[in-house]
């Protein structure tokens, strides 16, 4: 995965949005909760969409994946939450996706906004 082209705003259907910054920070909002495989906690108050911010980095094991380490706040009660984004298409245009179902090739897709 080429992370050099990652910084910027990425959007998905229904208004989901993830903004990646070159300094390793990200923010997200409007991401369907059902499309994210949460590591430690469920979103607050049974939210159907999630928001949050934190740091991102390329996965050391799976080079076609990004790890999103979510800070406390937004939809999450703890700072221990981690979500994974994988590459659907290496592009251009590059397409990333959240997935919770190993039997489904792709989950909720986001594409970089020009």
DSSP file (Angstrom, degrees, kcal/mol; ACC not computed):
  #  RESIDUE AA STRUCTURE BP1 BP2  ACC     N-H-->O    O-->H-N    N-H-->O    O-->H-N    TCO  KAPPA ALPHA  PHI   PSI    X-CA   Y-CA   Z-CA
    1    1 A X              0   0    0      0, 0.0     2,-0.9     0, 0.0    64,-0.1   0.000 360.0 360.0 360.0 131.4    0.0    0.0    0.0
    2    2 A X    >   -     0   0    0      1,-0.2     3,-0.7    88,-0.1     4,-0.0  -0.794 360.0-179.1 -90.8 104.0    1.3    3.4   -1.0
    3    3 A X  G >>  +     0   0    0     -2,-0.9     3,-1.4     1,-0.2     4,-0.5   0.564  66.5  85.0 -81.8  -7.2    0.6    5.7    2.0
    4    4 A X  G 34 S+     0   0    0      1,-0.3     3,-0.3     2,-0.1    -1,-0.2   0.847  93.8  45.2 -61.6 -32.9    2.1    8.7    0.3
    5    5 A X  G <4 S+     0   0    0     -3,-0.7    -1,-0.3     1,-0.2    -2,-0.1   0.354  91.2  91.0 -90.5   5.9   -1.3    9.4   -1.4
    6    6 A X  T <4  +     0   0    0     -3,-1.4    14,-0.4    15,-0.0    -1,-0.2   0.905  55.8  96.9 -71.9 -44.0   -3.3    8.8    1.8
    7    7 A X     <  +     0   0    0     -4,-0.5     2,-0.3    -3,-0.3    14,-0.2  -0.195  67.6  56.2 -54.7 135.3   -3.5   12.3    3.3
    8    8 A X  E    S-A   20   0A   0     12,-2.6    12,-2.6     2,-0.1     2,-0.4  -0.841  94.4 -45.6 136.1-172.9   -6.8   14.0    2.3
    9    9 A X  E     -A   19   0A   0    104,-0.3   104,-3.4    -2,-0.3     2,-0.4  -0.811  45.2-169.4 -99.0 131.2  -10.5   13.4    2.7
   10   10 A X  E     -AB  18 112A   0      8,-3.1     8,-2.9    -2,-0.4     2,-0.3  -0.966   9.6-168.3-118.6 134.2  -12.0   10.0    1.8
   11   11 A X  E     -AB  17 111A   0    100,-2.9   100,-2.7    -2,-0.4     2,-0.2  -0.879   8.2-170.7-126.9 156.9  -15.7    9.5    1.5
   12   12 A X    >   -     0   0    0      4,-2.1     3,-1.1    -2,-0.3     4,-0.2  -0.757  42.5 -62.1-132.1 179.7  -18.2    6.6    1.3
   13   13 A X  G >  S+     0   0    0     96,-0.5     3,-0.9    -2,-0.2    -1,-0.1  -0.261 115.5  26.8 -64.3 151.7  -21.9    6.2    0.6
   14   14 A X  G 3  S-     0   0    0      1,-0.2    -1,-0.2    17,-0.1    -3,-0.0   0.593 133.1 -63.5  72.9  10.8  -24.3    7.7    3.0
   15   15 A X  G <  S+     0   0    0     -3,-1.1    -1,-0.2     1,-0.3    -2,-0.2   0.528  81.6 157.6  94.4   6.0  -22.0   10.5    4.1
   16   16 A X    <   -     0   0    0     -3,-0.9    -4,-2.1    -4,-0.2     2,-0.3  -0.374  18.1-175.4 -63.3 144.4  -19.2    8.5    5.7
   17   17 A X  E     -AC  11  29A   0     12,-2.6    12,-2.3    -6,-0.2     2,-0.4  -0.991  20.0-177.5-149.6 133.7  -16.0   10.4    5.9
   18   18 A X  E     -AC  10  28A   0     -8,-2.9    -8,-3.1    -2,-0.3     2,-0.5  -0.998  10.6-162.1-129.6 129.2  -12.4    9.8    7.0
   19   19 A X  E     -AC   9  27A   0      8,-3.1     8,-1.7    -2,-0.4     2,-0.4  -0.956   5.9-163.4-113.0 120.9   -9.7   12.5    6.8
   20   20 A X  E     -AC   8  26A   0    -12,-2.6   -12,-2.6    -2,-0.5     2,-0.3  -0.855   4.5-156.5-101.6 135.2   -6.1   11.4    6.9
   21   21 A X    >   -     0   0    0      4,-2.9     3,-1.6    -2,-0.4    35,-0.1  -0.817  25.4-122.5-108.4 153.1   -3.3   13.8    7.8
   22   22 A X  T 3  S+     0   0    0     -2,-0.3    -1,-0.1     1,-0.3   -16,-0.0   0.707 107.9  68.1 -64.5 -21.4    0.3   13.5    6.8
   23   23 A X  T 3  S-     0   0    0      2,-0.1    -1,-0.3     1,-0.1     3,-0.1   0.379 122.9 -98.7 -82.2   6.2    1.3   13.7   10.5
   24   24 A X  S <  S+     0   0    0     -3,-1.6    32,-2.7     1,-0.3     2,-0.2   0.548  85.9 121.3  91.3   7.7   -0.3   10.3   11.2
   25   25 A X  E     - D   0  55A   0     30,-0.3    -4,-2.9    -4,-0.1    -1,-0.3  -0.679  35.7-178.9 -99.4 157.3   -3.6   11.6   12.6
   26   26 A X  E     -CD  20  54A   0     28,-2.2    28,-2.1    -2,-0.2     2,-0.3  -0.972  13.5-160.9-146.6 161.0   -7.0   10.9   11.3
   27   27 A X  E     -CD  19  53A   0     -8,-1.7    -8,-3.1    -2,-0.3     2,-0.3  -0.984  12.5-174.3-138.6 149.6  -10.7   11.8   12.0
   28   28 A X  E     +CD  18  52A   0     24,-3.0    24,-2.3    -2,-0.3     2,-0.3  -0.980   7.1 171.7-142.2 154.3  -13.8   10.0   10.9
   29   29 A X  E     +C   17   0A   0    -12,-2.3   -12,-2.6    -2,-0.3    22,-0.2  -0.979  61.4  26.9-157.2 153.3  -17.5   10.5   11.1
   30   30 A X  E    S+     0   0A   0     -2,-0.3     2,-0.5     1,-0.2    21,-0.2   0.668  71.5 150.3  70.7  17.8  -20.6    8.9    9.7
   31   31 A X  E     - D   0  50A   0     19,-1.7    19,-2.7   -14,-0.2    -1,-0.2  -0.719  56.1-109.1 -83.4 126.7  -19.1    5.4    9.3
   32   32 A X  E >   - D   0  49A   0     -2,-0.5     3,-1.9    17,-0.2     4,-0.3  -0.343  20.9-141.6 -57.6 125.8  -21.7    2.7    9.6
   33   33 A X  G >  S+     0   0    0     15,-2.8     3,-1.4     1,-0.3    -1,-0.2   0.833  98.7  62.5 -59.0 -33.4  -21.0    0.9   12.9
   34   34 A X  G 3  S+     0   0    0     14,-0.5    -1,-0.3     1,-0.2    66,-0.1   0.654  98.0  57.9 -68.3 -13.4  -21.9   -2.5   11.4
   35   35 A X  G <  S+     0   0    0     -3,-1.9     2,-0.5    64,-0.1    73,-0.3   0.492  92.9  77.6 -96.2  -3.4  -19.0   -2.1    9.0
   36   36 A X  S <  S-     0   0    0     -3,-1.4     2,-1.0    -4,-0.3    64,-0.1  -0.917  71.1-142.3-112.0 130.9  -16.2   -1.8   11.6
   37   37 A X        -     0   0    0     -2,-0.5     2,-0.2    62,-0.3    47,-0.2  -0.787  25.8-150.0 -89.8 100.4  -14.8   -4.7   13.5
   38   38 A X        -     0   0    0     -2,-1.0    45,-0.1    -5,-0.2    43,-0.1  -0.514   8.9-157.4 -79.1 137.9  -14.3   -3.2   17.0
   39   39 A X  S    S-     0   0    0     43,-0.7    -1,-0.1    -2,-0.2    42,-0.1   0.929  79.4  -0.3 -79.8 -48.8  -11.5   -4.6   19.1
   40   40 A X  S    S+     0   0    0      1,-0.2     2,-0.3    42,-0.1    41,-0.1   0.754 120.7  23.2-118.6 -32.9  -12.5   -3.8   22.6
   41   41 A X        -     0   0    0     37,-0.1     2,-0.3     3,-0.0    -1,-0.2  -0.914  63.2-120.5-139.8 160.9  -15.7   -1.9   22.9
   42   42 A X        -     0   0    0     -2,-0.3    35,-0.4     1,-0.1     3,-0.1  -0.689  49.4 -84.6 -96.1 155.7  -19.0   -1.2   21.2
   43   43 A X    >   -     0   0    0     -2,-0.3     3,-1.1     4,-0.2    33,-0.2  -0.214  57.3 -90.1 -58.1 150.4  -20.0    2.4   20.2
   44   44 A X  G >  S+     0   0    0     31,-2.7     3,-1.7     1,-0.2    -1,-0.1  -0.282 102.2   2.9 -61.6 143.5  -21.7    4.4   22.8
   45   45 A X  G 3  S-     0   0    0      1,-0.3    -1,-0.2    -3,-0.1    -2,-0.1   0.719 122.7 -70.3  55.9  28.6  -25.5    4.3   23.1
   46   46 A X  G <  S-     0   0    0     -3,-1.1    -1,-0.3     1,-0.2    -2,-0.2   0.818  73.6-169.0  63.0  31.6  -25.9    1.7   20.4
   47   47 A X    <   -     0   0    0     -3,-1.7    -4,-0.2     1,-0.1    -1,-0.2  -0.194  22.0-153.3 -56.1 141.5  -24.9    4.3   17.7
   48   48 A X  S    S+     0   0    0      1,-0.1   -15,-2.8   -15,-0.1   -14,-0.5   0.657  84.5  37.1 -91.0 -18.8  -25.5    3.1   14.1
   49   49 A X  E    S-D   32   0A   0    -17,-0.3     2,-0.3   -16,-0.1   -17,-0.2  -0.944  80.0-145.0-126.6 154.6  -22.8    5.4   12.8
   50   50 A X  E     -D   31   0A   0    -19,-2.7   -19,-1.7    -2,-0.3     2,-0.3  -0.859  13.4-175.6-122.7 155.2  -19.4    6.1   14.4
   51   51 A X  E     +     0   0A   0     -2,-0.3    24,-2.5   -22,-0.2     2,-0.3  -0.938  21.6 124.5-138.1 161.4  -17.1    9.0   14.7
   52   52 A X  E     -D   28   0A   0    -24,-2.3   -24,-3.0    -2,-0.3     2,-0.3  -0.957  35.7-129.0 167.4 179.6  -13.7    9.5   16.3
   53   53 A X  E     +D   27   0A   0     18,-0.3    18,-3.2    -2,-0.3     2,-0.3  -0.959  37.8 115.5-149.5 162.1  -10.1   10.5   15.8
   54   54 A X  E     -DE  26  70A   0    -28,-2.1   -28,-2.2    -2,-0.3     2,-0.3  -0.941  58.4 -43.4 170.9-147.2   -6.7    9.1   16.5
   55   55 A X  E     -DE  25  69A   0     14,-2.0    14,-2.9    -2,-0.3     2,-0.3  -0.841  40.3-155.5-116.0 152.8   -3.6    8.0   14.8
   56   56 A X  E     + E   0  68A   0    -32,-2.7     2,-0.3    -2,-0.3    12,-0.2  -0.921  16.0 165.4-123.8 152.5   -3.1    5.8   11.7
   57   57 A X  E     - E   0  67A   0     10,-1.7    10,-3.2    -2,-0.3     2,-0.2  -0.976  42.3 -93.7-157.8 156.7   -0.2    3.6   10.6
   58   58 A X  E     - E   0  66A   0     -2,-0.3     8,-0.3     8,-0.2     2,-0.2  -0.511  50.6-105.1 -70.6 139.3    0.4    0.9    8.0
   59   59 A X        -     0   0    0      6,-2.6     6,-0.2     3,-0.4    -1,-0.1  -0.472  20.5-146.1 -66.5 131.6    0.0   -2.6    9.5
   60   60 A X  S    S+     0   0    0     -2,-0.2     3,-0.2     1,-0.1    -1,-0.1   0.787  96.8  37.2 -68.8 -28.0    3.4   -4.3   10.1
   61   61 A X  S    S+     0   0    0      1,-0.3     2,-0.8     2,-0.0    -1,-0.1   0.916 120.7  39.5 -91.1 -52.5    2.0   -7.7    9.3
   62   62 A X    >   -     0   0    0      1,-0.1     3,-1.7     3,-0.0    -3,-0.4  -0.859  67.1-165.8-104.1 102.3   -0.5   -7.1    6.4
   63   63 A X  T 3  S+     0   0    0     -2,-0.8    -1,-0.1     1,-0.3    -4,-0.0   0.655  85.9  61.4 -65.4 -15.1    1.0   -4.5    4.1
   64   64 A X  T 3  S+     0   0    0     -6,-0.1    23,-1.8    -3,-0.1     2,-0.3   0.107  97.4  78.9 -96.3  23.0   -2.3   -3.9    2.4
   65   65 A X  E <   - F   0  86A   0     -3,-1.7    -6,-2.6    -6,-0.2     2,-0.4  -0.949  61.3-151.9-132.0 150.5   -3.9   -2.7    5.7
   66   66 A X  E     -EF  58  85A   0     19,-3.1    19,-2.3    -2,-0.3     2,-0.5  -0.946  14.3-142.4-114.8 141.0   -4.0    0.4    7.8
   67   67 A X  E     -EF  57  84A   0    -10,-3.2   -10,-1.7    -2,-0.4     2,-0.6  -0.903   8.8-158.2-102.1 131.2   -4.6    0.4   11.6
   68   68 A X  E     -EF  56  83A   0     15,-3.2    15,-2.2    -2,-0.5     2,-0.8  -0.935   2.8-160.9-109.4 109.8   -6.7    3.2   13.0
   69   69 A X  E     -EF  55  82A   0    -14,-2.9   -14,-2.0    -2,-0.6     2,-0.4  -0.825  17.0-148.7 -93.3 110.1   -5.9    3.6   16.7
   70   70 A X  E     -EF  54  81A   0     11,-2.5    11,-0.6    -2,-0.8   -16,-0.3  -0.671   3.1-138.3 -91.4 127.1   -9.0    5.5   18.0
   71   71 A X        -     0   0    0    -18,-3.2   -18,-0.3    -2,-0.4     5,-0.2  -0.305  38.4 -83.9 -71.3 160.8   -8.6    8.0   20.9
   72   72 A X  S    S+     0   0    0      5,-0.1     2,-0.2     7,-0.1     5,-0.2  -0.409  95.4  54.3 -61.9 144.3  -11.2    8.2   23.6
   73   73 A X  B >  S+I   76   0B   0      3,-2.2     3,-2.0     5,-0.1     2,-0.2  -0.611  73.8  60.4 117.3-179.6  -14.1   10.4   22.6
   74   74 A X  T 3  S-     0   0    0      1,-0.3   -22,-0.2    -2,-0.2    -1,-0.1  -0.460 126.3 -18.4  61.0-129.4  -16.5   10.5   19.7
   75   75 A X  T 3  S+     0   0    0    -24,-2.5   -31,-2.7    -2,-0.2     2,-0.4   0.419 122.8  83.9 -87.4   0.7  -18.3    7.2   19.7
   76   76 A X  B <   -I   73   0B   0     -3,-2.0    -3,-2.2   -25,-0.2   -33,-0.1  -0.896  57.5-158.8-119.5 134.5  -15.9    5.3   21.9
   77   77 A X  S    S+     0   0    0     -2,-0.4     2,-0.3   -35,-0.4    -5,-0.1   0.618  79.0  43.2 -82.8 -12.7  -15.6    5.1   25.7
   78   78 A X  S    S-     0   0    0     -7,-0.1     3,-0.5    -5,-0.1    -5,-0.1  -0.873  71.8-131.0-130.6 163.8  -12.0    4.0   25.8
   79   79 A X  S    S+     0   0    0     -2,-0.3    -7,-0.1     1,-0.2    -1,-0.0   0.210  93.0  83.1 -94.4  14.6   -8.7    4.9   24.0
   80   80 A X        +     0   0    0     -9,-0.1     2,-0.2   -11,-0.1    -1,-0.2   0.328  60.5 121.5 -99.4   7.1   -8.0    1.2   23.3
   81   81 A X  E     -F   70   0A   0    -11,-0.6   -11,-2.5    -3,-0.5     2,-0.4  -0.506  36.9-176.4 -79.9 138.9  -10.1    0.9   20.2
   82   82 A X  E     -F   69   0A   0    -13,-0.2   -43,-0.7    -2,-0.2     2,-0.3  -0.998   3.6-174.3-133.2 135.2   -8.5   -0.2   16.9
   83   83 A X  E     -F   68   0A   0    -15,-2.2   -15,-3.2    -2,-0.4     2,-0.4  -0.904  15.6-137.3-124.4 157.6  -10.1   -0.5   13.5
   84   84 A X  E     -F   67   0A   0     -2,-0.3    15,-0.5   -17,-0.2     2,-0.4  -0.950  10.6-166.9-120.8 135.4   -8.6   -1.9   10.3
   85   85 A X  E     -F   66   0A   0    -19,-2.3   -19,-3.1    -2,-0.4     2,-0.3  -0.960  13.3-165.8-114.1 136.3   -8.9   -0.5    6.7
   86   86 A X  E     -FG  65  97A   0     11,-2.8    11,-2.5    -2,-0.4     2,-0.5  -0.807  26.6-100.8-120.3 163.9   -7.8   -2.7    3.8
   87   87 A X  E     + G   0  96A   0    -23,-1.8     9,-0.3    -2,-0.3     3,-0.2  -0.728  32.5 173.6 -86.6 122.2   -7.1   -2.0    0.2
   88   88 A X  E    S+     0   0A   0      7,-3.0     2,-0.4    -2,-0.5     8,-0.2   0.839  80.4   8.9 -89.0 -44.0   -9.9   -2.9   -2.2
   89   89 A X  E     - G   0  95A   0      6,-1.6     6,-2.6     1,-0.1    -1,-0.4  -0.994  61.7-149.6-139.2 130.0   -8.3   -1.4   -5.3
   90   90 A X        +     0   0    0     -2,-0.4     4,-0.2     4,-0.2   -88,-0.1   0.574  60.8 142.8 -79.3  -7.5   -4.7   -0.1   -5.3
   91   91 A X  S    S-     0   0    0      2,-0.4    -1,-0.2     1,-0.2     3,-0.1   0.020  72.7-101.3  69.4-166.7   -5.8    2.4   -8.0
   92   92 A X  S    S+     0   0    0     -3,-0.1    -1,-0.2     2,-0.0     2,-0.1   0.475 132.3  38.1 -78.8 150.2   -5.6    5.0   -9.1
   93   93 A X  S    S-     0   0    0     -2,-0.1    -2,-0.4    -4,-0.1     2,-0.2   0.596 102.0-148.2 -76.9 146.6   -8.1    5.7   -7.8
   94   94 A X        -     0   0    0     -4,-0.2    18,-0.8    -3,-0.1     2,-0.4  -0.570  10.3-160.6 -77.9 140.8   -7.3    3.9   -4.7
   95   95 A X  E     -GH  89 111A   0     -6,-2.6    -7,-3.0    -2,-0.2    -6,-1.6  -0.992   5.8-170.2-125.6 129.7  -10.3    2.4   -2.8
   96   96 A X  E     -GH  87 110A   0     14,-2.4    14,-2.8    -2,-0.4     2,-0.3  -0.793   6.7-166.1-112.7 158.5  -10.1    1.4    0.9
   97   97 A X  E     -GH  86 109A   0    -11,-2.5   -11,-2.8    -2,-0.3     2,-0.4  -1.000  21.9-138.6-148.8 149.3  -12.7   -0.6    2.9
   98   98 A X  E     - H   0 108A   0     10,-2.2    10,-1.0    -2,-0.3     2,-0.3  -0.808  32.8-175.0 -92.2 143.0  -13.8   -1.5    6.4
   99   99 A X        +     0   0    0    -15,-0.5   -62,-0.3    -2,-0.4   -15,-0.1  -0.996  30.3 169.1-145.5 139.7  -14.8   -5.2    6.7
  100  100 A X        +     0   0    0     -2,-0.3     2,-0.6     1,-0.1    -1,-0.1   0.397  69.8  71.4-120.2  -4.5  -16.3   -7.4    9.4
  101  101 A X    >   -     0   0    0      3,-0.2     3,-1.4     1,-0.1    -1,-0.1  -0.940  56.8-164.8-123.0 112.3  -17.2  -10.4    7.3
  102  102 A X  T 3  S+     0   0    0     -2,-0.6    -1,-0.1     1,-0.3    -3,-0.0   0.704  91.9  59.6 -68.4 -17.9  -14.5  -12.7    5.9
  103  103 A X  T 3  S+     0   0    0      1,-0.0     2,-0.5     3,-0.0    -1,-0.3   0.587  95.0  71.7 -84.4 -10.6  -17.0  -14.2    3.5
  104  104 A X  S <  S-     0   0    0     -3,-1.4    -3,-0.2     1,-0.1     3,-0.0  -0.925  77.9-143.4-107.6 125.0  -17.7  -10.9    1.8
  105  105 A X  S    S+     0   0    0     -2,-0.5     2,-0.4     1,-0.1    -1,-0.1   0.889  80.7  15.9 -56.3 -43.5  -14.8   -9.5   -0.3
  106  106 A X        -     0   0    0     -3,-0.1    -1,-0.1     1,-0.1    -7,-0.1  -0.969  60.9-170.7-134.9 148.2  -15.4   -5.9    0.6
  107  107 A X        -     0   0    0     -2,-0.4     2,-0.6     1,-0.2    -8,-0.2   0.186  65.6 -10.7-103.7-133.8  -17.2   -4.0    3.3
  108  108 A X  E    S- H   0  98A   0    -10,-1.0   -10,-2.2   -73,-0.3     2,-0.3  -0.584  74.8-149.5 -74.4 115.3  -17.9   -0.3    3.5
  109  109 A X  E     - H   0  97A   0     -2,-0.6   -96,-0.5   -12,-0.2     2,-0.4  -0.622  14.2-169.1 -92.4 144.5  -15.7    1.4    0.8
  110  110 A X  E     - H   0  96A   0    -14,-2.8   -14,-2.4    -2,-0.3     2,-0.3  -0.983   3.3-165.3-128.0 144.6  -14.2    4.9    0.9
  111  111 A X  E     -BH  11  95A   0   -100,-2.7  -100,-2.9    -2,-0.4     2,-0.2  -0.943  31.5 -98.9-127.8 149.2  -12.6    6.7   -1.9
  112  112 A X  E     -B   10   0A   0    -18,-0.8     2,-0.4    -2,-0.3  -102,-0.3  -0.465  35.5-126.8 -69.1 133.3  -10.3    9.8   -1.9
  113  113 A X              0   0    0   -104,-3.4  -104,-0.3    -2,-0.2    -1,-0.1  -0.680 360.0 360.0 -80.3 126.7  -12.2   13.0   -2.7
  114  114 A X              0   0    0     -2,-0.4    -1,-0.1  -106,-0.1  -104,-0.1   0.532 360.0 360.0 -65.2 360.0  -10.5   14.8   -5.6
